[in-house]
């Protein structure tokens, strides 16, 4: 029988950064064998508590109890000795090592005569990856993996270590629903073995995997839910301090002239599947590119932005164009926001001002190679900040100091300053809270009303259904289905994603 003392407890924990209280006198516990979800908007204090538990930062006040023993602060070394494992949304891997080498970093590595036993490492790694249906080889280099595969490897690393306390911080944000379910199945096994599980997610449907929900708002604990099934509406109301009747804005009628050619037309694209790909996108339209991770959505977006060299033809406004580089794509008024905002979409160690003007530095904000006056630049930035409701302390704010939702708004707003006609958006709401999601949904709707076209990928099937006018389904780099109107349902999409057949 598990002891009542076998728990992780935060007792009156507070942390302040400059003039901001990140968390204030937070007290809650998680017992061995429990999965507890920690909810809150971006900036509510979740990440601060996670970093305190992992020993990455020290609290200003309060205690952390582990197995009944109080700690005023933890260090990464002590946290590791106590069996605390952390899987974060923003992954920290060694890209030039193999999957097996990453799996065994910092753990008891099998050796013989002072030499690493690679065959055993690879065998144990492959066994876990196969059980997780990760479709990854233990011998692959980490830099060759997709974001979803990398998240699965990071979880597999924790499954190998069997931590006493496992913290999942948006650890399934890039996974499909089937992959996430597999991860939670193994998470439940860890809980049944006596592990303590702290789960952070912005996917409301994942609350069904939790035994209890603890909610933070503005750094304070504002409520707890334990009834089963967990009421997501109550959880959202606690998070926001108000009721949110619906996450998705109501659909608005799209007006397009039948005489006008498609804004974007792709034909004879050979993405690596069996058949060439062809599709059209009209002004004011949101076209979803759906499918399980790794079936060509990412490569399609990169090709349209001049980052991949697949053969194919592109027309914009009925005229053939060649997009051999991002510069040519930008001149064609195409904007691209990749799924990895902290490594590909933004320069997080630089200021908001630099990030905002970077896409327009060669033309919009310069003349003859010299940057325009600060007044012109600052006015443009302020327009973008006001338009996208970015919350920051000023243009000199470092991007990594912003919440995930505000970072994502900056990633889109900086392109809006160039007045693009085509937006390529990869999973634009991954890992952000429900309030910020609704704001971004509304902004996307406003962009299309102004005449822009949006190509959207998402790991959330409901986003594809509620935001898109049409959805193309990619399977093994072939378009195998297109759904619109009443045909665009969750059941049809998921069946096509998994089986590769239209229904």
C-alpha positions in Angstrom: 0.0 0.0 0.0 1.3 3.5 -0.9 2.1 5.8 2.1 0.2 9.0 2.4 3.6 10.6 2.8 4.6 9.4 -0.6 3.6 12.6 -2.4 4.9 15.7 -4.1 3.6 18.8 -2.2 4.0 22.5 -2.8 3.5 24.4 0.4 3.1 28.2 0.2 5.5 28.4 -2.8 6.1 31.9 -4.2 8.4 33.2 -6.9 8.9 36.8 -8.0 10.6 38.0 -11.2 11.4 41.8 -10.9 8.0 43.4 -10.2 5.9 40.4 -11.3 4.7 37.7 -9.0 5.0 34.5 -11.1 3.4 32.3 -8.4 2.0 33.4 -5.0 1.6 31.1 -2.0 0.7 28.1 -4.0 -0.2 24.9 -2.1 -1.3 21.6 -3.5 -0.2 18.0 -3.5 0.0 14.9 -5.8 0.0 11.5 -4.3 1.8 8.4 -5.6 -0.3 6.7 -8.2 -2.1 9.9 -9.2 -2.2 11.9 -12.4 -2.9 15.6 -11.7 -3.4 18.1 -14.4 -2.1 21.6 -13.7 -4.1 24.1 -15.9 -3.9 27.8 -16.5 -3.5 30.4 -19.2 0.0 31.2 -20.5 1.6 33.3 -17.8 -0.5 31.8 -15.0 2.6 30.3 -13.3 2.6 26.7 -14.5 6.1 26.8 -16.1 7.5 28.5 -13.0 6.2 25.7 -10.7 7.6 23.1 -13.1 11.0 24.6 -13.1 10.9 24.8 -9.3 10.0 21.1 -9.1 12.8 20.2 -11.5 15.4 22.3 -9.7 15.9 24.8 -12.5 14.9 27.8 -10.4 14.6 28.4 -6.6 11.4 29.6 -4.9 11.6 32.8 -2.9 9.3 31.4 -0.3 7.7 28.1 0.6 8.7 24.4 0.7 8.6 21.4 -1.6 7.9 18.1 0.1 9.0 14.9 -1.5 8.2 11.6 0.4 7.6 13.8 3.5 10.9 15.5 3.4 10.9 19.3 3.0 13.2 21.1 0.6 13.6 24.9 0.4 15.0 24.5 -3.1 16.1 21.7 -5.4 19.0 21.6 -7.9 18.9 19.6 -11.2 21.4 17.2 -9.6 19.2 16.7 -6.5 16.1 16.5 -8.6 17.7 13.7 -10.7 18.7 11.8 -7.5 15.1 12.1 -6.2 13.9 10.5 -9.5 12.2 13.6 -11.0 11.8 13.4 -14.7 10.7 16.3 -17.0 9.4 16.2 -20.6 8.9 19.8 -21.9 7.3 21.2 -25.0 10.5 23.0 -25.9 12.8 20.0 -26.2 16.4 19.9 -25.3 18.2 17.2 -27.3 21.6 16.7 -28.8 20.9 16.8 -32.6 24.2 15.2 -33.7 23.9 12.2 -31.5 21.8 9.1 -32.3 18.4 8.4 -30.7 19.9 5.7 -28.6 22.7 8.0 -27.4 20.2 10.7 -26.4 18.1 8.1 -24.6 21.0 7.1 -22.3 22.5 10.5 -21.7 22.7 11.1 -18.0 21.7 7.6 -17.0 23.3 4.3 -16.3 24.8 3.6 -19.6 25.6 -0.1 -20.3 29.4 -0.7 -20.6 31.9 -3.5 -20.9 35.5 -3.1 -20.1 35.1 0.7 -20.1 33.5 0.8 -23.6 29.8 1.6 -24.3 27.7 -1.4 -25.3 26.0 0.2 -28.3 24.2 -3.0 -29.3 22.4 -3.2 -25.9 21.6 0.6 -26.0 20.1 0.3 -29.4 18.2 -2.8 -28.6 16.6 -1.4 -25.4 15.9 1.9 -27.2 14.3 0.2 -30.2 12.1 -1.9 -28.0 10.6 1.1 -26.2 10.2 3.1 -29.4 8.4 0.2 -31.1 6.0 -0.2 -28.1 5.2 3.5 -28.5 4.7 3.1 -32.3 7.2 5.9 -32.8 8.4 4.8 -36.2 11.9 5.8 -35.3 15.1 3.9 -35.6 17.5 3.9 -32.6 20.3 4.6 -35.0 18.8 7.7 -36.5 20.4 11.1 -35.7 18.1 13.3 -33.7 18.3 16.1 -36.2 16.5 13.9 -38.8 13.4 13.5 -36.7 10.2 15.4 -36.9 9.0 17.4 -33.9 6.4 14.7 -33.1 9.0 12.0 -33.2 11.4 14.0 -31.0 8.6 14.4 -28.4 8.1 10.6 -28.5 11.8 10.0 -28.0 11.8 12.4 -25.0 8.9 10.5 -23.4 10.6 7.1 -24.2 13.7 8.4 -22.3 11.6 8.8 -19.2 9.9 5.4 -19.7 13.4 3.9 -19.7 14.3 5.7 -16.4 10.9 5.0 -14.7 11.0 8.3 -12.6 9.4 8.5 -9.2 8.0 11.9 -10.2 7.2 12.6 -13.9 6.3 16.0 -15.1 4.8 16.3 -18.6 4.8 19.9 -19.7 2.9 20.1 -23.0 4.7 16.8 -23.8 2.1 15.9 -26.4 1.6 19.2 -28.1 2.9 18.0 -31.5 1.4 14.5 -31.4 -1.6 13.2 -33.1 -4.5 12.0 -30.9 -3.5 8.4 -31.4 0.1 9.1 -30.4 -1.0 11.1 -27.4 -3.3 8.3 -26.3 -0.3 5.9 -26.5 1.8 8.2 -24.3 -0.9 8.5 -21.7 -1.5 4.7 -21.7 2.2 4.3 -20.6 1.8 7.3 -18.2 -1.0 5.5 -16.5 1.2 2.4 -16.2 3.8 4.5 -14.5 1.2 5.8 -12.1 0.0 2.3 -11.4 3.6 1.4 -10.5 3.6 4.2 -7.9 4.9 7.2 -9.8 3.6 10.7 -9.2 2.4 12.4 -12.4 2.1 16.1 -13.0 0.5 16.9 -16.3 0.3 20.3 -18.0 -1.7 20.5 -21.2 -3.8 23.0 -23.2 -5.7 20.3 -24.9 -9.0 20.1 -23.0 -9.7 16.6 -24.3 -6.6 15.3 -22.5 -8.1 16.1 -19.1 -9.8 12.7 -19.3 -6.5 11.1 -18.5 -6.2 13.0 -15.2 -7.6 12.0 -11.8 -7.7 15.6 -10.6 -7.3 19.1 -12.0 -5.6 22.0 -10.2 -6.1 25.5 -11.8 -3.8 28.5 -11.6 -4.7 32.1 -12.5 -2.4 35.0 -12.3 0.1 33.0 -10.2 -2.5 31.9 -7.6 -4.3 28.6 -7.1 -8.0 29.3 -7.8 -9.6 25.9 -7.7 -9.5 22.2 -8.0 -11.8 19.7 -9.8 -12.0 16.0 -8.9 -15.4 14.8 -10.1 -15.3 12.3 -13.0 -15.7 12.9 -15.8 -13.9 16.2 -15.4 -16.0 19.2 -16.5 -13.9 21.1 -19.1 -16.3 24.1 -19.1 -15.7 24.5 -15.3 -12.0 24.2 -15.9 -12.0 26.9 -18.6 -14.1 29.2 -16.4 -11.6 28.8 -13.6 -8.7 29.5 -15.9 -10.1 32.6 -17.4 -12.1 34.0 -14.5 -15.1 34.0 -16.8 -17.1 31.6 -18.9 -16.0 31.0 -22.5 -19.1 29.8 -24.3 -17.1 28.5 -27.3 -13.5 28.5 -28.3 -14.1 28.8 -32.1 -15.6 32.0 -33.5 -18.7 31.6 -35.6 -18.2 31.0 -39.3 -18.6 33.9 -41.6 -19.7 33.7 -45.2 -16.8 33.9 -47.6 -17.3 36.0 -50.7 -15.2 35.3 -53.8 -15.7 36.3 -57.4 -16.1 33.4 -59.8 -14.4 35.4 -62.5 -11.2 35.7 -60.5 -8.5 33.0 -60.9 -7.4 31.2 -57.7 -5.0 33.3 -55.7 -2.7 30.3 -55.4 -2.6 27.3 -57.7 -0.3 24.3 -57.3 0.1 21.6 -59.9 2.4 18.7 -60.8 4.0 18.8 -57.3 6.0 15.7 -56.7 6.4 15.6 -52.9 7.6 12.0 -52.8 4.3 10.1 -53.0 3.0 8.0 -55.9 1.0 10.8 -57.6 1.6 14.5 -58.3 -0.3 16.9 -56.1 -2.6 19.7 -57.3 -4.8 22.1 -55.5 -6.1 25.7 -55.5 -6.7 28.3 -52.8 -8.9 31.4 -53.3 -8.8 34.8 -51.7 -10.4 34.8 -48.3 -10.2 31.0 -48.0 -8.6 28.8 -45.3 -7.3 25.6 -46.7 -6.4 22.9 -44.2 -3.6 20.5 -44.9 -4.4 17.5 -42.6 -2.8 14.2 -41.8 -0.7 12.4 -39.2 2.7 13.9 -38.5 5.4 13.0 -41.1 3.1 12.6 -44.1 4.4 15.6 -46.0 2.5 18.6 -44.6 5.7 20.2 -43.3 7.6 19.7 -46.6 4.7 21.1 -48.6 4.8 24.4 -46.5 8.5 24.6 -46.8 8.4 24.1 -50.6 5.8 26.9 -51.0 8.2 29.2 -49.1 11.2 28.3 -51.3 12.9 26.1 -48.6 12.6 22.7 -50.4 13.5 21.7 -53.9 10.6 19.5 -55.0 9.5 19.7 -58.7 6.1 21.4 -59.3 4.4 24.4 -60.7 3.0 27.5 -58.8 0.6 30.1 -60.1 -0.3 33.3 -58.2 -3.2 35.3 -59.7 -3.0 33.0 -62.7 0.7 33.8 -63.4 3.4 31.2 -63.1 6.0 32.1 -60.5 9.3 30.5 -59.4 10.0 30.3 -55.7 13.5 29.1 -55.3 14.2 30.9 -52.0 12.4 32.6 -49.1 13.4 36.0 -50.6 11.4 35.1 -53.8 8.5 33.8 -51.7 8.5 37.1 -49.7 8.5 39.1 -52.9 5.4 37.1 -54.0 3.8 38.2 -50.7 3.9 34.8 -49.0 4.4 34.6 -45.2 5.5 31.4 -43.4 5.2 30.7 -39.6 6.7 27.2 -38.9 5.6 25.0 -36.1 8.7 25.4 -34.0 8.3 29.0 -32.9 11.3 29.1 -30.5 13.8 27.7 -33.0 12.5 28.4 -36.4 9.8 31.2 -36.2 11.5 33.6 -33.8 14.8 34.7 -32.4 13.9 34.3 -28.7 17.0 35.8 -27.2 16.5 39.1 -29.2 14.0 41.9 -28.6 10.5 42.1 -29.8 11.5 45.1 -32.0 14.2 43.1 -33.9 11.8 40.2 -34.3 9.0 42.4 -35.6 11.1 44.2 -38.3 13.3 41.2 -39.4 11.0 40.0 -42.3 10.8 43.5 -43.7 14.4 44.5 -43.1 15.5 44.2 -46.7 12.7 46.4 -48.1 9.8 47.5 -45.9 12.1 49.0 -43.2 15.1 49.9 -45.2 16.1 52.1 -48.1 19.3 51.6 -50.1 20.5 49.2 -47.4 19.9 51.7 -44.6 17.2 51.2 -41.9 14.5 53.8 -41.9 14.0 56.2 -39.0 13.1 54.9 -35.6 9.8 56.8 -35.8 8.6 54.9 -39.0 9.8 51.6 -37.5 8.2 52.2 -34.1 4.9 53.3 -35.6 4.7 50.2 -37.7 5.6 47.9 -34.8 2.9 49.6 -32.6 0.3 49.0 -35.4 1.2 45.3 -35.4 1.1 45.1 -31.6 -2.3 46.8 -31.4 -3.7 44.8 -34.3 -2.7 41.5 -32.8 -3.2 42.4 -29.1 0.3 41.5 -28.1 0.9 42.0 -24.3 4.5 43.1 -23.6 6.2 45.8 -21.6 7.7 47.5 -24.8 9.6 46.8 -28.0 12.8 46.0 -26.1 11.2 43.1 -24.3 13.1 39.9 -25.0 10.9 37.4 -26.8 11.6 34.5 -24.4 10.1 36.5 -21.6 6.7 36.5 -23.3 4.1 33.9 -22.8 3.6 31.3 -25.6 0.4 33.0 -26.8 2.1 36.3 -27.1 5.1 34.8 -28.8 2.8 33.2 -31.4 1.1 36.6 -32.0 4.4 38.2 -32.6 5.3 35.4 -35.0 2.2 36.2 -37.1 2.2 40.0 -36.6 5.7 40.5 -37.9 4.6 39.1 -41.2 1.4 41.1 -41.3 3.6 44.2 -41.4 4.7 43.1 -44.9 1.0 42.9 -46.1 1.2 39.3 -47.3 -1.6 37.8 -49.4 -0.8 34.1 -48.6 -0.1 32.9 -45.0 1.5 29.4 -44.5 0.7 28.6 -40.8 2.0 25.4 -39.2 0.2 24.4 -36.0 -0.2 28.1 -35.0 -1.9 27.4 -31.6 0.4 24.6 -30.4 1.0 24.8 -26.7 -0.9 28.0 -26.0 -3.9 28.5 -23.7 -7.5 28.4 -24.7 -8.0 32.2 -24.3 -5.0 33.0 -26.6 -6.3 30.3 -29.1 -9.6 32.1 -29.5 -7.8 35.4 -30.1 -5.6 33.8 -32.8 -8.7 32.1 -34.4 -10.4 35.5 -34.6 -7.3 37.1 -36.1 -7.1 34.4 -38.7 -10.7 35.1 -39.6 -10.0 38.8 -39.9 -7.0 38.1 -42.2 -9.1 36.1 -44.6 -11.9 38.8 -44.5 -9.3 41.3 -45.8 -8.6 39.0 -48.8 -5.7 36.9 -47.7 -5.6 33.2 -48.2 -4.4 30.8 -45.4 -2.9 27.4 -45.6 -3.1 25.8 -42.2 -1.8 22.6 -40.6 -2.8 21.5 -37.1 -2.3 18.6 -34.8 -5.8 19.4 -33.4 -8.5 17.9 -35.7 -11.2 20.2 -34.3 -9.2 23.2 -35.5 -9.2 21.9 -39.1 -13.0 21.3 -38.9 -13.9 24.7 -37.4 -11.4 27.0 -39.0 -11.0 25.6 -42.6 -13.3 26.0 -45.6 -11.7 22.8 -47.1 -9.2 20.2 -45.8 -6.8 18.2 -48.0 -5.6 15.0 -46.4 -2.0 13.9 -47.0 -1.1 10.3 -46.5 2.4 9.1 -47.4 2.9 12.4 -49.3 -0.2 11.8 -51.5 -3.5 13.8 -51.4 -6.0 11.0 -50.7 -9.1 13.0 -49.8 -10.6 16.5 -49.8 -13.5 17.4 -47.4 -15.7 20.5 -47.2 -19.0 21.5 -45.8 -21.0 18.7 -44.3 -18.4 16.2 -45.4 -15.8 17.8 -43.1 -16.2 15.8 -39.9 -13.9 14.5 -37.2 -14.7 10.9 -38.0 -13.9 11.2 -41.7 -10.7 13.1 -41.1 -9.3 10.7 -38.5 -10.3 7.6 -40.6 -8.5 9.1 -43.6 -5.5 10.1 -41.5 -5.1 6.5 -40.1 -6.1 4.3 -43.0 -5.1 6.4 -46.0 -8.5 6.0 -47.6 -11.3 8.5 -48.2 -14.8 7.8 -46.9 
